[in-house]
Amino acid sequence: MITVSPVGHWFWEMKRPVARDWVTTCVRDALDAWLVLQSTGIAVGATVVDITVSDEANLVIQRLRGVRLASPGSPELDAVMRLLSQIDRPDDAKTVSVDVSVPGVCLRGGEEHRVRKLFMITADAWVSGATTLTLRTFSDAWMSHDLRGFRQPSVQSENAPRLKAALGGMARLTGAETVPGDPTLYGVPTQVGFEDLPDEDPDVLDSWYMFEIPRRTEMLRAHLPEHGAWLGDADAGAPVRYMEVQSDGRLIGFLWAAIDDSAVGYEPYAPCGDQALDAAAVWLRELSDVRQRGTAPSDVLTELAERGNKTLPGAVVADSLKRADSLEYVQELSGRE
């Protein structure tokens, strides 16, 4: 399953002599880390890079967002490096942060499942020469139990060695010790992956419904503008009808309504990464506007399905209408690769 908050993270600390090209070196560090992940087969496809250069007061001097790179040697990178070498007030630059959103592959029964945001690589550098490289993962594929609390020995045996190889590669790249991050609500990182969870009742270990769904809902609502109290339901006490929402043939979410007309909402498809979350905010705003006109939940589903992508990111797939015994089923689908 794929989360919107990291399941765990690891970091490596480096210290270099002070150099004039420290900003572009930080970018190279992040892309070299991406190469390490590619070499293990765990990362595939193009990435998106965000770069922020700040002064001593943490005020932004230059920011490049959404730079798409097909590979660490992409021609686009040359243009980025030229821009960074010509930043305004170069003597005022004190820190740089580089985020690389890494798509990758999880294995399930030997079958590849592609995820748009499997990892996030962050390189933070200071003018003093200090650099920290951080790797975050958003998947439970490396763990002894899935986020629903059920054991997954075959999935772990397929994927955990790949993560271990990636972490070892990062240590060799940096020449630094792998330092696992603090335990999260989902798992306990170690130097080679994740600590096995105890065999308990799955309900006790079900971090998906205890933590991830509430956290994801809170995150989405925090990014919505204030325009009324109703922004979509996060729970339903009855079975639901749901439909797929796709963009350019790619699943990005699910639109749903309770069959008793008590609730209606939208769930982003987490494996699609930031695109799904950005689209979810737009769909929830539109859904809220329609609902505030007094439209019944089942009619909201019909109206938005008919509207298509004229005013919304993506469109409802016309023949995708299905019924689920509970909203929890749809929310679980929204995290499955």
C-alpha positions, 0 to 999 in steps of 0.5 A: 500500500502507498501512503501520502506520509513517509512510512520511514526514512534514512539519512546520511551526513557528509562534510566537504571542503567549502567550494564555490560550486556547492549549490550545483554539487548538492543537485548532483548528490541528489541525482547520484542518489537517484542513480543508485536507486535505478541501479537496483531496479527499484526506481524506474521512469522520469522524475520531478525535481524541486530546488530551493536556494535560500539566504541566512534568514531562510528567504528564498533567493531562487526556486525551481519547481517541477523540473522533469528529468527523464534521466540524471543526464537529461539535456534539461539538467544543463539548463538547470545547472546554468540557472543555478550558477547564475543566481541573484545574490550568490554571496547571500546563498547559505542553504540549498534543498533539492527534492527528487520525487522518485517513481519505482516498482514494487513486486507482488508475486513476481508482477511489477506494480508501478508507483509514481512516488515510491521514494523521495530523495532530499539533499540539503546543503549548507555553504559551510560544506555540510550536506545531508542526504535523506531517503523517504519511502511511501510503501509497505512492500518492504515490511513484515506486515502490510498497513492493514496489519496482515503478514506478507512474507512473500511480498517482503521477501521479494522487496526487502532485499531490494531496499537493503541493496539501495540503502547499502548503495547510498552508504557507498555513494556518500561514504557515510553510515546509514542512520535510520529515522525515528519510528513512524506510525507505520513502522520502525526503520533499521540500517537495512530496512524495517524491523519486523512487527509483532504477530498481533491481531491485525486490528491492532496493527491496522495503521491504514485506517487508524492513521493514514486515512485520517491523516490524508483527509486532514492533509487534503482539507488543509489545502482547500480554501475556506468556502463553507464548512462542507468539503466532502464526507470522510465516512459512510454508514452504508454501502457505497457506489463508486466510480474511477477517475482517470487522467490521460488513461491513468487512475487518479481517484475514486468518486463515491456516494452512499446508497442511502444518500447520507454521504458523498466524497472523493478518494485520491489514488495514492500510487499516482503520487502528487498528481492524485492529491492535487486533483483531489483538492479540485474534485473536493472543491467542486463536489462541495460546491455542488453539494452546497446547492442542496444536491443529493449525494447520488445526484452529485455522483451523476452530475460530476460523472457527466461533466467529464474533464471540461472543468476538472482534472481528469474524468469519471470513467463512464463504465466503471460504476461499482458497489462496495459494502463499505467506504473502507473498501474504496479507501483500501483500493485507493492505496493499493498499487 
